[in-house]
Amino acid sequence: MYRVCLLLAGLTGVATAQPMPIMMTVGCVESDGRGGVTLTRATDPEAIADRLPVQPPADAPLGMRTIRMVGTLDEFGVAKHEGHTVWAKGLLNPGEPVDLLNLVSITHLAPACE
């Protein structure tokens, strides 16, 4: 399983590592109109348990979540996926009103969100 460790300083001043799993979701890429990009109709994010998870099919069912993608989106070419169904992976940061996904990978699944 891919994990990122966050160092947390305890009351004793000793740093401990807490694993943070890479999460994956399927959704529709949409511009938020303010320079940001969201995954709409996204599935509930799931922790990646396998080193090489099986790619979802092009007709994978969509969900009901909205998740804002953050990070180096230009490097991943996220804008070219607008209106498409994608498989996104990253670090999930719960937030209000939407969760944030710090993107580490994006895979095109279908040219439309249906």
Contacts in CASP RR format, 6 or more apart in sequence:
PFRMAT RR
TARGET T0000
AUTHOR 0000-0000-0000
METHOD contacts of the structure
MODEL  1
MYRVCLLLAGLTGVATAQPMPIMMTVGCVESDGRGGVTLTRATDPEAIAD
RLPVQPPADAPLGMRTIRMVGTLDEFGVAKHEGHTVWAKGLLNPGEPVDL
LNLVSITHLAPACE
1 21 0 8 1.000
1 22 0 8 1.000
1 47 0 8 1.000
1 48 0 8 1.000
1 49 0 8 1.000
1 50 0 8 1.000
1 51 0 8 1.000
2 21 0 8 1.000
2 22 0 8 1.000
2 48 0 8 1.000
2 51 0 8 1.000
3 19 0 8 1.000
3 20 0 8 1.000
3 21 0 8 1.000
3 22 0 8 1.000
4 19 0 8 1.000
4 20 0 8 1.000
4 22 0 8 1.000
4 91 0 8 1.000
5 17 0 8 1.000
5 18 0 8 1.000
5 19 0 8 1.000
5 20 0 8 1.000
6 17 0 8 1.000
6 18 0 8 1.000
6 20 0 8 1.000
7 15 0 8 1.000
7 16 0 8 1.000
7 17 0 8 1.000
8 15 0 8 1.000
8 16 0 8 1.000
8 17 0 8 1.000
8 18 0 8 1.000
9 15 0 8 1.000
10 16 0 8 1.000
20 91 0 8 1.000
21 47 0 8 1.000
21 48 0 8 1.000
22 47 0 8 1.000
22 48 0 8 1.000
22 89 0 8 1.000
22 90 0 8 1.000
22 91 0 8 1.000
22 104 0 8 1.000
23 45 0 8 1.000
23 46 0 8 1.000
23 47 0 8 1.000
23 48 0 8 1.000
23 89 0 8 1.000
23 90 0 8 1.000
23 91 0 8 1.000
23 92 0 8 1.000
23 101 0 8 1.000
24 45 0 8 1.000
24 46 0 8 1.000
24 48 0 8 1.000
24 53 0 8 1.000
24 87 0 8 1.000
24 88 0 8 1.000
24 89 0 8 1.000
24 90 0 8 1.000
25 39 0 8 1.000
25 42 0 8 1.000
25 43 0 8 1.000
25 44 0 8 1.000
25 45 0 8 1.000
25 46 0 8 1.000
25 65 0 8 1.000
25 67 0 8 1.000
25 87 0 8 1.000
25 88 0 8 1.000
25 101 0 8 1.000
26 42 0 8 1.000
26 43 0 8 1.000
26 56 0 8 1.000
26 60 0 8 1.000
26 61 0 8 1.000
26 62 0 8 1.000
26 63 0 8 1.000
26 85 0 8 1.000
26 86 0 8 1.000
26 87 0 8 1.000
26 88 0 8 1.000
26 109 0 8 1.000
27 39 0 8 1.000
27 40 0 8 1.000
27 41 0 8 1.000
27 42 0 8 1.000
27 43 0 8 1.000
27 62 0 8 1.000
27 63 0 8 1.000
27 85 0 8 1.000
27 86 0 8 1.000
27 88 0 8 1.000
27 113 0 8 1.000
28 39 0 8 1.000
28 40 0 8 1.000
28 41 0 8 1.000
28 42 0 8 1.000
28 62 0 8 1.000
28 83 0 8 1.000
28 84 0 8 1.000
28 85 0 8 1.000
28 86 0 8 1.000
28 113 0 8 1.000
29 37 0 8 1.000
29 38 0 8 1.000
29 39 0 8 1.000
29 69 0 8 1.000
29 78 0 8 1.000
29 81 0 8 1.000
29 82 0 8 1.000
29 83 0 8 1.000
29 84 0 8 1.000
29 86 0 8 1.000
30 37 0 8 1.000
30 38 0 8 1.000
30 39 0 8 1.000
30 40 0 8 1.000
30 82 0 8 1.000
30 83 0 8 1.000
31 37 0 8 1.000
31 38 0 8 1.000
31 79 0 8 1.000
31 82 0 8 1.000
32 38 0 8 1.000
32 68 0 8 1.000
36 68 0 8 1.000
36 69 0 8 1.000
36 73 0 8 1.000
37 68 0 8 1.000
37 69 0 8 1.000
37 73 0 8 1.000
37 78 0 8 1.000
37 79 0 8 1.000
37 82 0 8 1.000
38 66 0 8 1.000
38 67 0 8 1.000
38 68 0 8 1.000
38 69 0 8 1.000
38 98 0 8 1.000
39 65 0 8 1.000
39 66 0 8 1.000
39 67 0 8 1.000
39 68 0 8 1.000
39 69 0 8 1.000
39 86 0 8 1.000
39 88 0 8 1.000
39 101 0 8 1.000
40 66 0 8 1.000
40 113 0 8 1.000
41 62 0 8 1.000
41 63 0 8 1.000
41 64 0 8 1.000
41 65 0 8 1.000
41 113 0 8 1.000
42 62 0 8 1.000
42 63 0 8 1.000
42 64 0 8 1.000
42 65 0 8 1.000
42 66 0 8 1.000
42 67 0 8 1.000
43 60 0 8 1.000
43 61 0 8 1.000
43 62 0 8 1.000
43 63 0 8 1.000
43 65 0 8 1.000
44 63 0 8 1.000
44 65 0 8 1.000
45 65 0 8 1.000
45 67 0 8 1.000
45 92 0 8 1.000
45 99 0 8 1.000
45 101 0 8 1.000
48 89 0 8 1.000
55 87 0 8 1.000
55 107 0 8 1.000
55 109 0 8 1.000
56 87 0 8 1.000
56 109 0 8 1.000
57 109 0 8 1.000
58 85 0 8 1.000
58 109 0 8 1.000
58 110 0 8 1.000
59 110 0 8 1.000
60 85 0 8 1.000
60 87 0 8 1.000
60 109 0 8 1.000
62 85 0 8 1.000
62 113 0 8 1.000
65 99 0 8 1.000
66 98 0 8 1.000
67 92 0 8 1.000
67 98 0 8 1.000
67 99 0 8 1.000
67 100 0 8 1.000
67 101 0 8 1.000
68 98 0 8 1.000
68 99 0 8 1.000
68 100 0 8 1.000
68 101 0 8 1.000
69 78 0 8 1.000
69 88 0 8 1.000
69 100 0 8 1.000
69 101 0 8 1.000
69 103 0 8 1.000
70 93 0 8 1.000
70 100 0 8 1.000
70 101 0 8 1.000
70 102 0 8 1.000
70 103 0 8 1.000
71 102 0 8 1.000
71 103 0 8 1.000
72 103 0 8 1.000
73 79 0 8 1.000
73 103 0 8 1.000
76 103 0 8 1.000
76 105 0 8 1.000
76 106 0 8 1.000
77 106 0 8 1.000
78 103 0 8 1.000
78 106 0 8 1.000
81 106 0 8 1.000
81 108 0 8 1.000
83 112 0 8 1.000
83 113 0 8 1.000
84 108 0 8 1.000
84 109 0 8 1.000
84 110 0 8 1.000
84 111 0 8 1.000
84 112 0 8 1.000
84 113 0 8 1.000
85 108 0 8 1.000
85 109 0 8 1.000
85 110 0 8 1.000
85 112 0 8 1.000
85 113 0 8 1.000
85 114 0 8 1.000
86 106 0 8 1.000
86 107 0 8 1.000
86 108 0 8 1.000
86 109 0 8 1.000
87 106 0 8 1.000
87 107 0 8 1.000
87 109 0 8 1.000
88 101 0 8 1.000
88 103 0 8 1.000
88 105 0 8 1.000
88 106 0 8 1.000
88 107 0 8 1.000
89 103 0 8 1.000
89 104 0 8 1.000
89 105 0 8 1.000
89 106 0 8 1.000
90 101 0 8 1.000
90 102 0 8 1.000
90 103 0 8 1.000
90 104 0 8 1.000
90 105 0 8 1.000
91 101 0 8 1.000
91 102 0 8 1.000
91 104 0 8 1.000
92 99 0 8 1.000
92 100 0 8 1.000
92 101 0 8 1.000
92 102 0 8 1.000
93 99 0 8 1.000
93 100 0 8 1.000
93 101 0 8 1.000
93 102 0 8 1.000
END
